[in-house]
Amino acid sequence: MRNCLLFIFYLLYYLPAVAQPGVKDNLVFDSMAKRWDEAIPLGNGWLGALIWQKENKVRISLDRVDLWDDRPMPEIEKLRF
């Protein structure tokens, strides 16, 4: 019983604390990308974005996987991110 409680404590309190990203994991950019094909990619598999600068304005291009890709994806609904 005691081992079970220690394991639960470990899972709920200790593991999330050490799994968080630290300062060393932060990305730092000296300047924004000037062209869309050099943009910073962000995404999660379904939704994606490119971020860059053009004419002193920040540009963001959003895209979804199912908007442009017409290939059949019969099992795509089973994926969870």
RODO-2510 file (C-alpha; in nm, 4 decimals, decimal comma):
residues 81
     n   res          X          Y          Z
     1     m     0,0000     0,0000     0,0000
     2     r     0,2805     0,2380     0,0894
     3     n     0,4573     0,1734    -0,2413
     4     c     0,1347     0,2450    -0,4251
     5     l     0,0953     0,5796    -0,2458
     6     l     0,4562     0,6736    -0,3197
     7     f     0,4050     0,5887    -0,6849
     8     i     0,0901     0,8023    -0,7015
     9     f     0,2756     1,0907    -0,5322
    10     y     0,5563     1,0527    -0,7859
    11     l     0,3159     1,0604    -1,0811
    12     l     0,1063     1,3524    -0,9580
    13     y     0,3647     1,5849    -0,8042
    14     y     0,7246     1,5048    -0,8888
    15     l     0,7044     1,3964    -1,2530
    16     p     0,5156     1,7041    -1,3844
    17     a     0,7587     1,9344    -1,2018
    18     v     1,0680     1,7888    -1,3674
    19     a     0,9007     1,7471    -1,7083
    20     q     0,8489     2,1220    -1,7599
    21     p     1,0806     2,3005    -2,0054
    22     g     1,3523     2,5111    -1,8491
    23     v     1,5135     2,8394    -1,9488
    24     k     1,7732     2,6506    -2,1542
    25     d     1,4890     2,5169    -2,3726
    26     n     1,3594     2,8602    -2,4804
    27     l     1,4083     2,9532    -2,8449
    28     v     1,5620     3,2950    -2,9057
    29     f     1,5639     3,4639    -3,2451
    30     d     1,7761     3,7715    -3,3206
    31     s     1,5454     3,8815    -3,6011
    32     m     1,2295     3,7793    -3,7817
    33     a     1,2433     3,5849    -4,1075
    34     k     1,2092     3,8153    -4,4081
    35     r     1,0572     3,5599    -4,6497
    36     w     0,7718     3,3142    -4,6065
    37     d     0,9909     3,0159    -4,6953
    38     e     1,2271     3,1055    -4,4082
    39     a     0,9417     3,1575    -4,1620
    40     i     0,9178     3,0079    -3,8139
    41     p     0,6947     2,6987    -3,8354
    42     l     0,4526     2,6294    -3,5522
    43     g     0,1976     2,3524    -3,5417
    44     n     0,0536     2,0402    -3,3886
    45     g    -0,0095     1,8117    -3,6849
    46     w    -0,3578     1,9429    -3,7711
    47     l    -0,3080     2,3179    -3,7610
    48     g     0,0057     2,4940    -3,8733
    49     a     0,1330     2,8502    -3,8949
    50     l     0,4247     3,0327    -4,0522
    51     i     0,5396     3,3594    -3,8960
    52     w     0,7606     3,6111    -4,0780
    53     q     0,8060     3,9846    -4,1326
    54     k     0,7347     4,1774    -4,4520
    55     e     0,7366     4,5556    -4,4926
    56     n     0,7685     4,6071    -4,1131
    57     k     0,4553     4,4003    -4,0484
    58     v     0,4346     4,0576    -3,8882
    59     r     0,2686     3,8091    -4,1210
    60     i     0,1015     3,4884    -4,0072
    61     s    -0,0112     3,2192    -4,2471
    62     l    -0,2514     2,9612    -4,0981
    63     d    -0,3222     2,6255    -4,2551
    64     r    -0,5068     2,3032    -4,1725
    65     v    -0,4049     1,9604    -4,2946
    66     d    -0,7463     1,8829    -4,4415
    67     l    -0,7833     2,2049    -4,6437
    68     w    -0,5262     2,1410    -4,9150
    69     d    -0,4334     1,7758    -4,8913
    70     d    -0,6898     1,5770    -5,0918
    71     r    -0,5235     1,2381    -5,0394
    72     p    -0,7525     0,9841    -4,8693
    73     m    -0,6970     0,9674    -4,4925
    74     p    -0,9404     0,6981    -4,3730
    75     e    -0,7980     0,6666    -4,0179
    76     i    -0,7278     1,0357    -3,9478
    77     e    -1,0171     1,0671    -3,7009
    78     k    -0,8457     0,8203    -3,4675
    79     l    -0,5468     1,0522    -3,4106
    80     r    -0,5468     1,2680    -3,0966
    81     f    -0,2760     1,5222    -3,0171
***
